[in-house]
């Protein structure tokens, strides 16, 4: 039998949509929490975002939705309908956590804000993720601004240090403006749940997307404070370590990272320049940073004449090294298969399973995992409402009245 996850018994009501909130609740679900995704009658907007598999005859959702909503149940409620709001409040009474990422004030206008729900369930952990936070934890001048990943990346500082050295700011490929704050919210939720389990007292947990990105960029804060220096785009180099970054190979790029003198001496030996390890111009990290162009040119002279495979043979296991992978390379590398990081799941409408990213957090005694695919819209409405004590006739009436789907 599959062991129960570490968060088995934790009940989470998930009103979030898009990416930041759903990635947070999926991490909880992966570790065994019961996550009930509450959607509007139209569903989470990313259901229709694709990409869709060419064999998908149903198109109930695409890869984006599948990737961040596995292990969850879905019910569909129209929260503008008074009976639907009553149903949500009944769910909250027995929940440990509620998560939402509406704009500030939306839940209050529905009569479902933190203060109202706390009165129903004093041990409830009420968690929010918004572009610039909730006024309860610090009112931002941008509190009313809508935000997406690209906005958080821009204002949190990560774009300002990304891109060609001396060039224009560059957006990070994955949605770090959503994902990093979402993961931070997960840590906040578990911290608050721990407190609630000890004291019976719930609380409000809030992460601003812009704040989460700034925390990810902590280095620019101390550089500004300690050195009065405003970092800009740094290309593929590191401002404080050398050699540390990307280097050209004959057939692509590789990463090499020497953060101390021992690693540098090993790299110098491998590339046929052992004397550089004792040369005062290159012997310490500080001196190598001061002579970064010479160091990097020397390493590049070695890497650019060899393939990624040849460099892996020479450097792998000796110094921190890795080839720059495409998605196809990841699919072909046995590491990710053996670590269960490419997981097959059913996709409604597809004759064969599809693959999504697996669970990176590995627990020895209570391993999490991908137990089931993302849900169809309202797939579990009836079962969840039956568990609340509603009869079939009540559910049918609510569906006719447009309160549920």
C-alpha positions in Angstrom: 0.0 0.0 0.0 1.1 3.6 -0.7 2.1 5.2 2.6 0.1 8.2 3.7 1.7 11.5 3.0 3.1 13.6 5.8 0.2 16.0 5.4 -2.5 13.4 5.5 -5.5 14.7 7.4 -4.8 18.4 6.5 -7.9 19.8 4.8 -7.3 22.7 2.4 -10.0 24.8 0.6 -8.3 26.2 -2.5 -10.0 29.2 -4.1 -6.9 30.2 -6.0 -6.4 30.2 -9.8 -3.8 30.7 -12.4 -0.3 29.7 -11.1 0.9 31.3 -7.8 -1.9 29.9 -5.6 -2.3 26.5 -7.3 1.4 25.7 -7.2 1.2 26.3 -3.4 -1.7 24.1 -2.9 -0.3 21.4 -5.2 2.8 21.2 -3.1 0.6 20.5 -0.1 -1.5 18.0 -2.0 1.6 16.2 -3.2 2.5 15.5 0.5 -0.9 14.1 1.3 -3.2 17.1 2.1 -6.8 16.9 1.0 -7.1 19.9 -1.4 -10.6 20.9 -2.5 -10.3 23.3 -5.4 -13.3 25.6 -5.5 -13.8 27.0 -9.0 -16.3 29.3 -10.6 -18.9 27.7 -12.9 -16.6 28.7 -15.8 -13.6 27.2 -14.1 -10.0 28.3 -13.5 -9.0 30.5 -16.4 -5.9 28.4 -17.2 -8.1 25.3 -18.0 -8.4 26.8 -21.5 -4.8 28.0 -21.8 -3.4 24.9 -23.3 -1.2 23.6 -24.7 -3.5 20.8 -25.7 -2.2 17.3 -26.8 -3.0 16.6 -30.4 -4.8 13.4 -29.4 -7.0 15.2 -26.9 -10.6 14.8 -28.0 -12.1 16.4 -24.9 -10.0 19.5 -24.3 -11.3 19.9 -20.7 -7.9 21.3 -19.8 -4.4 21.6 -21.2 -0.9 20.9 -20.0 -0.7 24.1 -17.9 -3.7 23.2 -15.7 -2.6 19.5 -15.5 0.8 20.5 -14.3 -0.2 22.6 -11.3 -3.5 21.0 -10.2 -2.8 17.3 -9.7 -3.9 15.5 -6.6 -6.8 17.9 -6.0 -10.6 17.6 -6.1 -12.7 20.1 -7.9 -16.1 21.6 -7.0 -17.7 24.4 -8.9 -19.6 27.1 -7.0 -21.0 30.5 -8.0 -20.0 32.5 -5.0 -22.3 35.3 -6.0 -25.2 32.9 -5.2 -26.1 33.0 -1.5 -26.5 29.3 -1.2 -23.1 28.7 -2.8 -21.5 31.0 -0.2 -23.3 29.1 2.5 -21.8 25.8 1.2 -18.3 27.4 1.2 -18.8 28.4 4.8 -19.8 24.9 5.7 -16.7 23.6 4.1 -14.6 26.1 6.0 -16.0 25.0 9.4 -14.1 21.7 9.1 -11.1 23.0 7.1 -7.5 23.7 8.3 -6.6 26.1 5.6 -8.2 28.3 3.0 -6.1 29.8 0.1 -7.2 32.6 -2.2 -5.5 35.0 -4.6 -8.3 37.4 -5.5 -7.6 41.1 -5.5 -7.8 42.6 -2.1 -11.4 43.2 -1.0 -13.1 40.6 -3.2 -13.7 38.1 -0.5 -14.8 40.8 1.9 -17.5 42.0 -0.6 -18.8 38.4 -0.7 -18.9 38.2 3.1 -16.1 35.6 3.1 -13.2 37.6 4.3 -10.7 36.5 7.0 -12.6 38.0 9.9 -15.9 36.4 8.8 -14.4 33.0 8.3 -12.3 33.1 11.5 -15.5 33.6 13.4 -16.8 30.3 12.0 -13.5 28.5 12.6 -11.0 30.1 15.0 -8.2 27.6 14.1 -8.5 28.4 10.4 -5.3 29.4 8.6 -6.4 32.0 5.9 -3.7 32.4 3.3 -3.5 34.9 0.5 -1.1 35.6 -2.4 -1.4 38.9 -4.3 0.9 41.0 -6.4 1.6 43.5 -3.6 0.2 41.9 -0.5 -2.8 42.4 1.6 -3.4 45.6 3.6 -3.7 43.6 6.8 0.0 42.9 6.7 1.3 46.2 5.3 -0.6 48.5 3.0 1.3 48.9 -0.3 0.7 52.0 -2.5 0.1 49.4 -5.2 -2.3 47.3 -3.3 -5.0 47.8 -5.9 -2.8 47.0 -8.9 -3.4 43.7 -10.6 -0.2 41.7 -11.1 1.1 38.7 -12.9 4.5 36.9 -12.9 6.1 39.4 -15.3 5.1 42.4 -13.0 6.6 40.7 -9.9 9.7 39.8 -11.8 10.1 43.4 -12.9 9.4 45.1 -9.6 11.0 42.5 -7.4 14.4 43.1 -9.0 15.2 39.9 -10.8 14.8 41.3 -14.3 17.2 44.1 -13.5 20.1 41.7 -12.9 19.3 39.3 -15.8 20.3 39.6 -19.4 23.5 40.3 -21.3 26.1 42.2 -19.3 25.4 45.9 -19.8 22.3 45.1 -21.9 18.6 45.3 -21.5 16.8 43.6 -18.6 15.5 40.1 -19.4 12.5 38.1 -18.2 13.3 34.8 -16.5 12.0 31.9 -18.5 9.8 30.1 -15.9 7.2 31.9 -13.9 9.4 32.6 -10.8 7.2 35.6 -10.0 4.4 33.2 -9.3 6.2 30.0 -8.3 8.7 31.3 -5.7 6.0 33.3 -3.8 3.7 30.3 -4.0 6.3 28.1 -2.4 6.9 30.7 0.3 3.2 30.8 1.0 3.3 27.0 1.5 6.0 27.5 4.1 3.9 30.2 5.8 0.8 27.9 5.8 2.7 25.0 7.4 4.2 27.4 10.0 0.7 28.7 10.8 -0.8 25.2 10.9 1.9 24.1 13.3 0.9 27.0 15.6 -2.8 26.2 15.2 -2.3 22.6 16.1 -0.5 23.6 19.3 -2.7 26.5 20.4 -6.0 26.1 18.5 -5.4 29.6 17.1 -5.5 30.2 13.4 -4.1 33.3 11.7 -3.8 35.3 8.5 -0.9 34.4 6.2 0.1 36.7 3.3 2.8 36.7 0.7 3.2 39.5 -1.9 4.5 38.3 -5.2 6.9 41.3 -5.5 8.2 40.6 -2.0 8.8 37.0 -2.8 10.9 37.9 -5.8 12.9 40.5 -3.8 13.7 37.8 -1.2 14.9 35.6 -4.1 17.2 38.5 -5.1 18.6 39.0 -1.6 22.1 39.7 -3.0 21.1 43.0 -4.6 20.0 44.3 -1.3 23.3 43.8 0.5 25.2 45.0 -2.5 23.3 48.2 -2.5 23.6 48.6 1.3 27.2 47.5 1.8 28.7 48.9 -1.4 26.3 51.5 -2.5 26.3 49.7 -5.8 23.2 49.1 -8.0 23.7 45.8 -9.8 22.7 45.5 -13.4 22.4 42.6 -15.9 25.3 40.3 -15.3 25.2 38.0 -18.3 26.5 34.5 -17.6 29.0 35.5 -14.9 28.7 35.9 -11.2 29.7 39.2 -9.6 31.3 37.7 -6.5 32.7 34.3 -7.7 35.0 33.3 -10.5 34.9 31.1 -12.5 31.2 30.6 -11.9 28.8 30.6 -14.8 28.3 29.4 -18.4 31.0 28.5 -20.8 30.8 27.6 -24.5 31.2 24.1 -25.7 31.7 22.9 -29.2 28.0 21.9 -29.4 26.3 24.1 -26.8 26.9 25.4 -23.3 28.0 24.1 -20.0 28.0 25.4 -16.4 31.1 25.4 -14.2 31.2 26.7 -10.7 34.4 27.0 -8.6 33.4 28.7 -5.3 36.6 28.0 -3.4 40.3 27.5 -4.0 40.3 23.7 -3.8 37.8 23.5 -6.7 39.8 26.1 -8.6 43.0 24.1 -8.2 41.2 21.0 -9.5 39.8 22.9 -12.5 43.2 24.4 -13.3 44.8 21.0 -13.3 42.1 19.5 -15.6 42.4 22.3 -18.1 46.2 22.0 -18.2 47.0 25.2 -16.4 47.9 24.0 -12.8 50.3 27.0 -12.4 47.3 29.3 -12.2 46.2 27.8 -8.9 49.3 29.3 -7.2 49.7 32.4 -9.2 48.9 35.4 -6.9 46.7 36.9 -9.7 44.4 33.9 -9.6 45.1 32.0 -6.4 42.1 33.4 -4.4 38.5 34.0 -5.4 39.0 37.7 -4.7 42.0 37.9 -7.1 40.2 35.8 -9.7 37.2 38.2 -9.6 39.7 41.1 -10.1 41.1 39.3 -13.1 37.9 37.7 -14.3 38.4 38.3 -18.0 41.7 36.4 -18.0 40.3 33.5 -16.0 37.2 33.2 -18.1 39.2 33.4 -21.4 41.5 30.6 -20.1 38.5 28.3 -19.2 36.7 29.1 -22.4 39.8 28.1 -24.4 39.4 24.7 -22.9 35.7 24.3 -23.1 35.0 25.7 -26.6 37.1 23.0 -28.3 35.3 20.1 -26.7 31.7 18.8 -26.9 29.4 18.7 -23.9 29.9 14.9 -23.6 33.7 15.3 -23.6 33.5 18.1 -21.0 31.3 15.9 -18.8 33.9 13.1 -19.0 36.7 15.5 -18.1 34.9 17.6 -15.4 32.0 15.6 -14.1 32.5 14.5 -10.5 35.6 16.6 -10.2 34.2 20.2 -10.1 30.6 21.4 -10.0 29.6 21.0 -13.7 26.5 20.5 -15.8 25.6 20.8 -19.4 22.8 23.3 -20.3 19.8 21.1 -21.1 16.8 21.5 -23.3 13.5 19.8 -22.4 14.4 17.0 -24.8 17.8 16.5 -23.0 15.9 16.3 -19.7 13.6 13.6 -21.1 16.6 11.6 -22.3 18.7 11.9 -19.1 18.3 8.9 -16.8 18.7 11.1 -13.7 15.2 12.5 -14.0 13.6 9.2 -14.7 15.2 7.5 -11.7 14.3 10.4 -9.5 10.7 10.2 -10.7 10.7 13.7 -11.9 9.0 12.9 -15.2 5.7 11.3 -14.1 3.0 9.8 -16.3 -0.6 10.8 -15.6 -3.9 10.1 -17.3 -5.3 13.0 -19.4 -9.1 12.9 -20.1 -9.6 12.7 -23.8 -6.2 11.3 -24.5 -5.7 7.6 -25.4 -2.3 7.5 -23.7 -0.8 9.0 -20.6 1.1 12.3 -20.7 4.1 13.4 -18.6 4.4 16.2 -16.1 7.1 17.3 -13.7 7.2 15.2 -10.6 7.6 15.9 -6.9 11.1 17.1 -6.0 10.6 16.9 -2.2 11.5 13.4 -1.1 10.5 12.1 2.4 11.8 8.7 3.4 8.9 7.5 5.6 6.0 9.4 4.1 6.9 9.9 0.5 4.7 12.3 -1.4 3.8 11.6 -5.0 1.5 12.1 -7.9 -1.5 10.0 -7.1 -4.0 11.3 -9.6 -4.4 13.7 -12.5 -5.8 17.2 -12.3 -9.6 17.2 -11.9 -12.3 18.0 -14.4 -14.3 21.1 -13.6 -16.8 20.2 -10.8 -15.7 16.5 -11.0 -16.2 16.1 -7.2 -19.0 18.6 -6.5 -21.5 15.8 -5.8 -19.2 13.8 -3.5 -18.0 16.8 -1.6 -21.6 18.0 -1.0 -22.7 14.5 -0.1 -20.0 14.5 2.6 -21.6 17.8 3.9 -24.9 15.9 4.2 -26.7 17.2 1.1 -29.1 14.8 -0.5 -29.3 14.2 -4.3 -32.5 16.3 -4.5 -30.7 19.2 -2.9 -27.7 19.0 -5.2 -30.0 18.7 -8.2 -31.9 21.8 -7.2 -28.7 23.8 -6.5 -27.5 22.8 -10.0 -30.7 23.9 -11.6 -30.5 27.3 -9.8 -27.0 27.8 -11.1 -25.4 27.8 -7.6 -23.1 24.8 -8.4 -21.9 22.9 -11.4 
